[in-house]
Amino acid sequence: MIVLGIEGTAHTAGVGIVSEEKVLANVSDMYRPPEGGIHPREAANHHAQVLPDLLKRAVKEAGISWKDIDGISFSQGPGLGPCLRTVATAARVLSMKLNVPIVGVNHCVAHLEIGRFTTGAEDPVMLYVSGGNTQIISYAAGRYRVFGETLDIGIGNMLDKLAREMGIPFPGGPRIEKMALQGEKYLSLPYSVKGMDISFSGLLTAAKSHIGRERKEDIAYSVQETAFAMLTEVTERALAHLRKDEVLLAGGVARNRRLQEMVRAMAEERGAKMYVPPGEFCVDNGAMIAYLGLLYLKHGYSMRIEDTAVVQKFRTDAMEVPWEVRRHEKRYDDMPGAEAKMVPEVFFGRDALMKRRIEKGYRIKEIDHAIRKERTRREARIMHEVKRAGILSPIIYDLDDYDIVMEKIPGDTLFDTINELSDEEVRSILREVARVAARLHRAGIAHGDLTTSNMIYRDGEIYLIDFGMAEKDADTEAMAVDIHMFDESMQSAHFRKYHLMDDFYDEYRRIMGDEILEKVEEIRRRRRYV
């Protein structure tokens, strides 16, 4: 089977042609605004002008004729409406002219599948970093799902905005990378991680405040080190949460050598493999659209022309994955956590655990030492506070700068047990989780990483663990992020039980009212693809 794919979600118009064995052609042309960011209508006009030539070039490069093409695919979303509509129209015309099936595909999933195809990765966690996207995506329960993402702007967008402030033309990311190599001084910047989600707006604002007062090279260096450490940390947290041992980089920012270096160091520290596709397949390209289209067409999925309307906010998990995504045949039980090692101890005759926050080789020392020390102190403080609120959590026996010796709580994490329980048992557990979350929030505390991995289920009771990301005197936003994070945890890792979440929300609303849940809805609307 040979499929032609057309990409056009944002600034790049691309055409790719693939067979089941290899990429036959991959050509593209990028819209470059004279100043500022992307103008959707102008980008769409650019795509309309260059697509005819790109199509001819792709067929010539592939060494085929038009009659050899068995199907057409196009980027249906997510992306900029005018750009998406331009490529969708071209795809429809080709499908009808060649009398071959057509399929619209998800741009984000296309990045993951071309990555698997070109690198040999089997079941990775993908860190997808581009101009408009910053997401952590992986396979679970028949679909690709988003396990974490930016709560505001994408990493590439942030770098481009910083570059414009420093007088650097679009695209700014590659130039920031070169400047960072000349950086000598680290400037302390906000490090904003919430579970597997991140935020870049505060980092950008702080970095801009240094312009004119510090060397641009030092600003670039500090921004890269901070932002990429955040990205690497949340990727590691997803690997730990999902018990996976492969990480795949995708998106234009994935070509950054420093980011690759940091993610590779993280992967090696935990015995995982890191994959990066060739540069032409990291950026937006037609081959990835063609290959994902080939997978769908090969498995009997195509569309009627009337069903090919573009979807600007196309959820990554909106389409089922009918092909096999094979997990490695190995044990995942003993995989290390994302942030610390849990070492068995005996403390004055009591079974205990030492939580040791280990150095992270991917972070520079200025960032690593500050984070480890601050999170250890915060966790110890909060663990005392939550007991006053009537929440079950381990007792602290001893601590120093990076280690906490604490009570060992027998039992399994909720992550390990919930999928095996009956629906009625899960309903009861979700109501109890809601009560625990409400008690936590009434005490003014946000957990910061409220997932099923950080709950131990024992004798019908929930013990909360891992308070390194927690906040005291938390605002409504932080509490809403807790709820949103737990929802995502259920939706992604426990999809077959997600339909029971109404019990959680009903119980939480009964205790806390609507204010925080309304903020949850606001956060969902704020995020890019809902």
VEXDREN-2710 file (C-alpha; in Angstrom, 1 decimal):
% VEXDREN-2710
k/r/px/py/pz
1/MET/0.0/0.0/0.0
2/ILE/1.2/3.5/-0.9
3/VAL/-0.4/6.6/0.8
4/LEU/0.1/10.3/0.2
5/GLY/-0.3/12.6/3.2
6/ILE/-0.7/16.3/3.4
7/GLU/0.3/18.3/6.5
8/GLY/-0.8/21.8/7.2
9/THR/-1.7/22.5/10.9
10/ALA/0.3/25.7/11.3
11/HIS/3.4/27.2/9.6
12/THR/4.5/24.2/7.5
13/ALA/2.9/22.8/4.4
14/GLY/4.2/19.3/3.8
15/VAL/3.6/16.4/1.5
16/GLY/4.8/12.9/2.2
17/ILE/4.5/9.5/0.5
18/VAL/5.0/6.2/2.3
19/SER/4.8/2.5/1.7
20/GLU/4.5/-0.1/4.4
21/GLU/8.3/-0.5/4.4
22/LYS/9.7/3.1/4.1
23/VAL/9.3/6.8/3.5
24/LEU/9.4/7.4/-0.2
25/ALA/9.1/11.2/-0.2
26/ASN/9.0/14.0/2.3
27/VAL/8.9/17.6/1.1
28/SER/7.8/20.8/2.8
29/ASP/7.8/24.6/2.7
30/MET/7.5/26.8/5.8
31/TYR/5.6/30.1/6.1
32/ARG/7.8/32.7/7.7
33/PRO/6.0/35.8/8.9
34/PRO/7.8/39.1/8.2
35/GLU/7.5/39.9/11.9
36/GLY/5.7/38.6/15.0
37/GLY/4.0/35.2/15.2
38/ILE/2.0/33.2/12.7
39/HIS/-0.9/34.9/11.0
40/PRO/-3.4/32.0/10.3
41/ARG/-4.9/33.4/7.1
42/GLU/-1.5/34.4/5.6
43/ALA/-0.2/30.9/6.5
44/ALA/-3.2/29.3/4.8
45/ASN/-2.6/31.5/1.7
46/HIS/1.1/30.3/1.7
47/HIS/0.0/26.7/1.9
48/ALA/-2.5/27.1/-1.0
49/GLN/0.3/28.6/-3.2
50/VAL/3.0/26.0/-2.5
51/LEU/0.9/22.8/-2.3
52/PRO/0.7/22.2/-6.1
53/ASP/4.4/22.3/-6.5
54/LEU/5.0/20.2/-3.3
55/LEU/2.6/17.5/-4.6
56/LYS/4.5/17.3/-7.9
57/ARG/7.9/17.2/-6.1
58/ALA/6.7/14.4/-3.8
59/VAL/5.5/12.2/-6.6
60/LYS/8.7/12.7/-8.5
61/GLU/10.9/12.1/-5.4
62/ALA/9.0/8.9/-4.6
63/GLY/9.6/7.6/-8.1
64/ILE/6.0/6.7/-8.6
65/SER/3.0/7.8/-10.8
66/TRP/-0.3/9.1/-9.5
67/LYS/-2.0/5.8/-10.3
68/ASP/0.3/4.0/-7.8
69/ILE/-1.3/5.9/-4.9
70/ASP/-3.7/3.8/-2.9
71/GLY/-5.0/6.4/-0.4
72/ILE/-4.9/10.0/0.8
73/SER/-4.5/11.3/4.3
74/PHE/-4.4/14.8/5.7
75/SER/-3.9/16.6/9.0
76/GLN/-7.5/17.0/10.3
77/GLY/-6.4/18.7/13.5
78/PRO/-5.5/20.1/15.9
79/GLY/-4.3/23.3/14.5
80/LEU/-5.1/26.7/12.9
81/GLY/-8.5/26.6/11.1
82/PRO/-7.6/28.3/7.9
83/CYS/-4.5/26.1/7.4
84/LEU/-6.4/22.9/8.2
85/ARG/-9.2/23.8/5.8
86/THR/-6.7/24.5/3.0
87/VAL/-5.0/21.0/3.2
88/ALA/-8.3/19.3/3.7
89/THR/-9.7/20.8/0.5
90/ALA/-6.6/19.6/-1.4
91/ALA/-6.9/16.1/0.1
92/ARG/-10.6/15.9/-0.9
93/VAL/-9.8/16.9/-4.5
94/LEU/-7.0/14.3/-4.8
95/SER/-9.2/11.6/-3.3
96/MET/-12.0/12.2/-5.7
97/LYS/-9.7/12.7/-8.7
98/LEU/-7.7/9.5/-8.1
99/ASN/-10.7/7.6/-6.8
100/VAL/-8.9/6.4/-3.7
101/PRO/-10.0/6.4/0.0
102/ILE/-9.3/9.4/2.2
103/VAL/-8.7/9.6/6.0
104/GLY/-8.2/12.6/8.3
105/VAL/-5.7/12.0/11.1
106/ASN/-4.6/13.5/14.4
107/HIS/-1.4/15.6/14.0
108/CYS/-0.1/14.7/17.5
109/VAL/-0.6/10.9/17.1
110/ALA/1.1/11.2/13.7
111/HIS/4.2/12.5/15.4
112/LEU/4.2/9.4/17.7
113/GLU/3.6/6.9/14.9
114/ILE/6.3/8.2/12.6
115/GLY/8.6/8.2/15.6
116/ARG/7.8/4.5/16.2
117/PHE/8.2/3.8/12.5
118/THR/11.6/5.5/12.1
119/THR/13.3/4.5/15.4
120/GLY/12.0/1.1/16.3
121/ALA/10.4/2.3/19.6
122/GLU/7.6/0.0/20.6
123/ASP/5.5/1.5/23.4
124/PRO/7.1/4.8/24.3
125/VAL/6.1/7.8/26.4
126/MET/6.4/10.6/23.9
127/LEU/7.5/14.1/24.9
128/TYR/6.0/16.2/22.1
129/VAL/7.5/19.7/22.0
130/SER/6.8/22.2/19.2
131/GLY/5.7/25.7/18.7
132/GLY/2.1/25.3/19.8
133/ASN/2.3/21.9/21.6
134/THR/3.8/20.6/24.8
135/GLN/2.3/17.3/25.7
136/ILE/3.2/13.9/27.1
137/ILE/1.4/11.2/25.1
138/SER/1.4/7.4/25.4
139/TYR/-0.7/4.4/24.6
140/ALA/-3.3/3.2/27.2
141/ALA/-6.5/1.1/26.8
142/GLY/-6.8/1.2/23.0
143/ARG/-6.0/4.9/22.4
144/TYR/-3.2/7.4/22.6
145/ARG/-3.7/9.6/25.6
146/VAL/-2.4/12.9/27.0
147/PHE/-0.9/12.3/30.4
148/GLY/0.5/15.8/30.9
149/GLU/0.8/19.1/29.0
150/THR/1.4/22.8/29.3
151/LEU/-1.2/24.7/31.3
152/ASP/-0.6/27.8/29.2
153/ILE/1.8/28.2/26.2
154/GLY/3.8/25.7/24.3
155/ILE/7.6/25.5/24.7
156/GLY/8.3/26.5/21.2
157/ASN/6.0/29.5/21.4
158/MET/7.7/30.5/24.7
159/LEU/11.1/30.4/23.1
160/ASP/9.9/32.4/20.0
161/LYS/8.3/35.0/22.2
162/LEU/11.5/35.4/24.2
163/ALA/13.5/35.6/21.0
164/ARG/11.3/38.4/19.7
165/GLU/11.8/40.4/22.9
166/MET/15.5/40.0/22.4
167/GLY/15.3/41.2/18.8
168/ILE/15.8/37.7/17.3
169/PRO/13.6/36.8/14.2
170/PHE/11.3/33.9/13.8
171/PRO/11.9/31.0/14.4
172/GLY/13.7/31.9/17.6
173/GLY/14.3/28.5/19.1
174/PRO/17.3/27.5/17.0
175/ARG/19.0/30.8/17.7
176/ILE/18.2/30.6/21.4
177/GLU/20.0/27.2/21.4
178/LYS/23.1/28.7/19.8
179/MET/23.2/31.6/22.2
180/ALA/22.7/29.3/25.2
181/LEU/26.0/27.5/24.3
182/GLN/27.8/30.8/25.2
183/GLY/26.0/31.2/28.5
184/GLU/28.2/31.3/31.6
185/LYS/25.9/32.4/34.5
186/TYR/22.7/30.8/35.7
187/LEU/19.9/33.2/36.5
188/SER/17.3/31.9/38.9
189/LEU/13.9/31.5/37.1
190/PRO/10.5/30.0/38.1
191/TYR/10.4/26.3/37.9
192/SER/6.7/25.4/37.5
193/VAL/5.8/21.7/37.6
194/LYS/2.4/20.4/38.7
195/GLY/2.4/16.6/38.6
196/MET/2.8/15.8/34.9
197/ASP/1.7/19.3/33.8
198/ILE/3.9/22.4/33.4
199/SER/3.6/26.1/32.9
200/PHE/5.9/28.4/31.0
201/SER/4.3/31.9/31.3
202/GLY/5.9/32.7/34.6
203/LEU/9.3/31.6/33.3
204/LEU/8.9/33.8/30.2
205/THR/7.9/36.8/32.3
206/ALA/10.9/36.4/34.6
207/ALA/13.3/35.9/31.7
208/LYS/12.0/39.0/30.0
209/SER/12.7/41.1/33.1
210/HIS/16.4/40.3/32.7
211/ILE/16.7/41.7/29.2
212/GLY/18.9/44.7/29.2
213/ARG/20.3/43.9/32.6
214/GLU/22.0/40.5/31.8
215/ARG/23.8/39.0/28.9
216/LYS/21.4/37.6/26.3
217/GLU/23.6/34.4/26.3
218/ASP/23.1/34.0/30.0
219/ILE/19.3/34.5/29.6
220/ALA/19.1/31.9/26.9
221/TYR/21.2/29.5/28.9
222/SER/19.1/29.9/32.0
223/VAL/15.8/29.6/30.1
224/GLN/16.9/26.4/28.4
225/GLU/18.2/24.8/31.5
226/THR/15.1/25.6/33.5
227/ALA/12.5/24.8/30.8
228/PHE/14.2/21.6/29.7
229/ALA/14.6/20.4/33.2
230/MET/10.9/20.8/33.7
231/LEU/10.2/18.9/30.5
232/THR/12.5/16.1/31.5
233/GLU/11.1/15.8/35.0
234/VAL/7.5/15.5/33.9
235/THR/8.5/13.0/31.2
236/GLU/10.2/10.9/33.9
237/ARG/7.1/11.2/36.1
238/ALA/5.0/9.8/33.2
239/LEU/7.5/6.9/32.7
240/ALA/7.2/6.0/36.4
241/HIS/3.5/6.4/36.5
242/LEU/2.9/4.2/33.4
243/ARG/5.7/1.7/34.3
244/LYS/7.3/2.2/30.8
245/ASP/10.9/2.2/29.8
246/GLU/11.0/4.0/26.4
247/VAL/10.8/7.7/25.8
248/LEU/10.4/9.3/22.3
249/LEU/11.1/12.9/21.5
250/ALA/9.0/14.6/18.8
251/GLY/8.3/18.1/17.5
252/GLY/10.5/20.9/16.3
253/VAL/12.0/21.6/19.7
254/ALA/13.0/17.9/19.9
255/ARG/16.0/18.7/17.6
256/ASN/17.5/20.8/20.4
257/ARG/20.7/19.0/21.4
258/ARG/20.6/20.2/25.0
259/LEU/17.1/18.8/25.4
260/GLN/18.1/15.5/23.8
261/GLU/21.1/15.4/26.2
262/MET/19.0/15.9/29.3
263/VAL/16.3/13.4/28.3
264/ARG/18.9/10.8/27.4
265/ALA/20.6/11.3/30.8
266/MET/17.3/10.8/32.6
267/ALA/16.5/7.7/30.6
268/GLU/19.9/6.1/31.2
269/GLU/19.6/6.8/35.0
270/ARG/16.5/4.7/35.1
271/GLY/17.5/2.0/32.6
272/ALA/15.2/3.3/29.9
273/LYS/15.8/3.9/26.2
274/MET/15.5/7.3/24.5
275/TYR/14.6/7.6/20.8
276/VAL/14.7/10.7/18.5
277/PRO/13.6/10.5/14.9
278/PRO/15.7/12.0/12.2
279/GLY/15.3/15.8/12.1
280/GLU/13.0/15.9/9.1
281/PHE/10.5/13.8/11.0
282/CYS/10.7/15.8/14.3
283/VAL/9.3/18.9/12.7
284/ASP/5.8/19.0/11.1
285/ASN/6.0/16.9/7.9
286/GLY/3.8/15.2/5.4
287/ALA/5.4/11.7/5.8
288/MET/4.0/11.4/9.4
289/ILE/0.5/12.2/8.1
290/ALA/0.9/9.7/5.3
291/TYR/2.1/7.0/7.6
292/LEU/-0.7/7.4/10.2
293/GLY/-3.1/7.4/7.3
294/LEU/-1.6/4.2/6.0
295/LEU/-2.1/2.5/9.4
296/TYR/-5.8/3.5/9.4
297/LEU/-6.4/2.5/5.8
298/LYS/-4.6/-0.7/6.3
299/HIS/-6.9/-1.6/9.2
300/GLY/-10.0/-0.8/7.2
301/TYR/-10.7/2.7/8.4
302/SER/-11.5/5.4/5.9
303/MET/-13.9/8.4/5.7
304/ARG/-16.7/9.6/3.5
305/ILE/-16.0/13.0/2.0
306/GLU/-18.8/14.6/4.1
307/ASP/-17.0/13.4/7.2
308/THR/-13.7/15.1/6.5
309/ALA/-14.5/18.4/8.2
310/VAL/-11.4/19.7/10.1
311/VAL/-11.3/19.6/13.9
312/GLN/-9.3/22.5/15.3
313/LYS/-9.4/21.0/18.8
314/PHE/-8.8/17.4/17.9
315/ARG/-8.3/15.4/21.1
316/THR/-5.4/13.0/20.9
317/ASP/-7.6/10.3/22.4
318/ALA/-10.5/10.9/20.1
319/MET/-9.7/8.0/17.8
320/GLU/-9.3/4.4/18.6
321/VAL/-6.0/2.7/17.7
322/PRO/-6.9/-0.6/15.9
323/TRP/-3.3/-1.7/15.4
324/GLU/-1.2/-3.5/18.0
325/VAL/1.0/-1.4/20.4
326/ARG/3.1/-4.1/22.0
327/ARG/4.4/-3.7/25.5
328/HIS/7.8/-5.1/26.4
329/GLU/7.9/-8.5/28.1
330/LYS/9.5/-7.5/31.3
331/ARG/8.7/-6.7/34.9
332/TYR/7.7/-3.2/35.7
333/ASP/7.1/-3.6/39.5
334/ASP/10.7/-2.6/40.4
335/MET/11.0/0.4/38.2
336/PRO/12.3/3.5/40.1
337/GLY/10.1/6.4/41.0
338/ALA/10.4/9.7/39.2
339/GLU/11.9/11.7/42.0
340/ALA/13.2/9.5/44.8
341/LYS/14.3/6.1/45.8
342/MET/12.4/4.3/48.5
343/VAL/14.9/2.3/50.7
344/PRO/13.7/-0.1/53.3
345/GLU/14.8/0.8/56.8
346/VAL/14.3/-0.3/60.4
347/PHE/13.9/2.6/62.7
348/PHE/14.1/1.6/66.4
349/GLY/12.5/-1.7/65.7
350/ARG/9.8/-0.3/63.3
351/ASP/9.5/-1.1/59.6
352/ALA/10.3/2.1/57.8
353/LEU/11.2/3.6/54.4
354/MET/13.8/6.2/53.6
355/LYS/12.7/8.4/50.8
356/ARG/15.9/9.6/49.3
357/ARG/15.8/12.4/46.7
358/ILE/18.6/11.5/44.4
359/GLU/20.6/13.8/42.3
360/LYS/19.4/14.2/38.8
361/GLY/22.2/14.2/36.2
362/TYR/20.1/16.0/33.7
363/ARG/19.8/19.1/35.9
364/ILE/22.6/21.6/36.5
365/LYS/23.6/21.7/40.2
366/GLU/22.1/25.2/40.8
367/ILE/18.6/23.8/39.9
368/ASP/19.0/20.3/41.2
369/HIS/20.1/21.1/44.8
370/ALA/17.5/23.9/45.2
371/ILE/14.7/21.7/44.1
372/ARG/15.7/18.6/46.1
373/LYS/16.2/20.5/49.3
374/GLU/13.0/22.6/49.0
375/ARG/10.8/19.7/48.1
376/THR/12.1/17.6/51.0
377/ARG/11.4/20.4/53.5
378/ARG/8.0/21.1/52.0
379/GLU/7.0/17.4/52.1
380/ALA/8.0/17.0/55.8
381/ARG/6.1/20.2/56.7
382/ILE/2.9/19.2/54.8
383/MET/2.9/15.6/56.1
384/HIS/2.6/17.0/59.6
385/GLU/-0.2/19.4/58.5
386/VAL/-2.3/16.8/56.7
387/LYS/-2.6/14.7/59.9
388/ARG/-4.3/17.6/61.6
389/ALA/-6.9/17.6/58.8
390/GLY/-7.7/13.9/59.5
391/ILE/-5.9/12.6/56.4
392/LEU/-4.1/9.3/56.6
393/SER/-0.4/9.5/55.6
394/PRO/2.9/8.1/56.8
395/ILE/4.5/9.2/60.1
396/ILE/7.8/11.0/59.8
397/TYR/10.6/9.5/61.9
398/ASP/13.6/11.5/60.8
399/LEU/14.9/13.8/58.0
400/ASP/17.8/15.8/56.7
401/ASP/18.3/18.0/53.6
402/TYR/17.4/15.3/51.0
403/ASP/16.1/12.3/52.9
404/ILE/12.9/11.5/54.9
405/VAL/12.6/8.4/57.1
406/MET/9.0/7.5/57.4
407/GLU/6.5/4.9/58.4
408/LYS/6.0/2.0/56.0
409/ILE/2.4/1.7/55.0
410/PRO/1.5/-1.8/54.0
411/GLY/-0.7/-2.1/50.9
412/ASP/-0.7/-1.5/47.2
413/THR/-1.0/1.8/45.4
414/LEU/-4.4/2.6/43.9
415/PHE/-2.8/2.5/40.5
416/ASP/-2.0/-1.1/40.9
417/THR/-5.3/-2.2/42.3
418/ILE/-8.2/-0.2/40.9
419/ASN/-8.4/-1.7/37.4
420/GLU/-8.9/-5.2/39.0
421/LEU/-11.8/-4.2/41.2
422/SER/-15.5/-4.4/40.6
423/ASP/-17.4/-1.3/39.5
424/GLU/-19.1/-1.2/42.9
425/GLU/-15.8/-1.3/44.7
426/VAL/-14.4/1.4/42.5
427/ARG/-17.5/3.6/43.2
428/SER/-16.8/3.3/46.9
429/ILE/-13.1/4.1/46.5
430/LEU/-13.8/7.1/44.4
431/ARG/-16.2/8.5/46.9
432/GLU/-13.5/8.0/49.6
433/VAL/-10.9/9.7/47.4
434/ALA/-13.3/12.6/47.0
435/ARG/-13.7/12.9/50.8
436/VAL/-9.9/12.8/51.3
437/ALA/-9.4/15.5/48.6
438/ALA/-12.1/17.6/50.2
439/ARG/-10.5/17.3/53.7
440/LEU/-7.1/18.3/52.1
441/HIS/-8.6/21.3/50.4
442/ARG/-10.5/22.5/53.4
443/ALA/-7.2/22.6/55.2
444/GLY/-5.9/24.9/52.5
445/ILE/-3.5/22.3/51.1
446/ALA/-3.1/21.3/47.4
447/HIS/-1.4/18.0/46.8
448/GLY/0.2/19.0/43.5
449/ASP/0.4/15.4/42.1
450/LEU/-2.9/13.8/43.0
451/THR/-2.8/10.6/41.0
452/THR/-3.6/7.0/41.7
453/SER/0.1/6.4/42.0
454/ASN/0.2/8.5/45.1
455/MET/-2.5/6.8/47.0
456/ILE/-2.3/3.6/49.0
457/TYR/-5.5/1.6/49.3
458/ARG/-5.7/-0.4/52.5
459/ASP/-8.7/-1.9/54.3
460/GLY/-11.1/0.4/52.6
461/GLU/-9.0/3.5/53.5
462/ILE/-6.9/5.9/51.4
463/TYR/-3.5/6.9/52.5
464/LEU/-2.0/9.9/50.7
465/ILE/1.8/9.8/49.9
466/ASP/4.3/11.9/48.1
467/PHE/3.8/15.6/49.1
468/GLY/6.9/17.0/47.4
469/MET/4.7/19.1/45.0
470/ALA/2.2/20.1/47.7
471/GLU/1.2/23.7/48.6
472/LYS/0.1/25.2/51.9
473/ASP/-2.3/28.1/51.8
474/ALA/-3.2/27.0/48.3
475/ASP/-5.6/29.0/46.1
476/THR/-8.6/27.8/44.2
477/GLU/-6.6/27.3/41.1
478/ALA/-4.1/24.9/42.8
479/MET/-7.0/22.9/44.3
480/ALA/-8.7/22.7/40.9
481/VAL/-5.5/21.4/39.4
482/ASP/-5.6/18.6/41.9
483/ILE/-9.0/17.6/40.8
484/HIS/-8.1/17.9/37.1
485/MET/-5.0/15.8/37.6
486/PHE/-6.9/13.0/39.4
487/ASP/-9.4/13.1/36.6
488/GLU/-6.6/12.8/34.0
489/SER/-5.1/9.9/36.0
490/MET/-8.4/8.0/35.9
491/GLN/-9.1/8.9/32.3
492/SER/-5.7/7.8/31.0
493/ALA/-4.4/5.0/33.2
494/HIS/-7.8/3.6/34.3
495/PHE/-10.0/4.3/31.2
496/ARG/-12.2/1.3/31.7
497/LYS/-13.3/2.7/35.1
498/TYR/-13.5/6.3/34.1
499/HIS/-17.3/6.1/33.6
500/LEU/-17.6/5.9/37.4
501/MET/-16.1/9.3/38.0
502/ASP/-19.5/10.9/38.6
503/ASP/-19.4/9.3/42.0
504/PHE/-16.2/11.2/42.8
505/TYR/-17.6/14.5/41.5
506/ASP/-20.9/14.1/43.3
507/GLU/-19.3/13.4/46.6
508/TYR/-16.7/16.2/46.2
509/ARG/-19.5/18.7/45.3
510/ARG/-21.6/17.6/48.2
511/ILE/-18.8/18.6/50.6
512/MET/-17.1/21.5/48.8
513/GLY/-19.8/23.0/46.6
514/ASP/-19.2/24.2/43.1
515/GLU/-16.4/26.9/43.3
516/ILE/-13.4/24.6/42.8
517/LEU/-15.2/22.4/40.2
518/GLU/-16.1/25.5/38.2
519/LYS/-12.4/26.4/38.2
520/VAL/-11.6/22.8/37.0
521/GLU/-13.9/23.5/34.0
522/GLU/-12.0/26.8/33.4
523/ILE/-8.7/24.9/33.4
524/ARG/-10.1/22.4/30.8
525/ARG/-11.2/25.3/28.5
526/ARG/-7.8/26.9/28.9
527/ARG/-5.9/23.9/27.8
528/ARG/-5.3/23.6/24.1
529/TYR/-7.1/20.4/23.0
530/VAL/-10.2/19.5/24.9
END
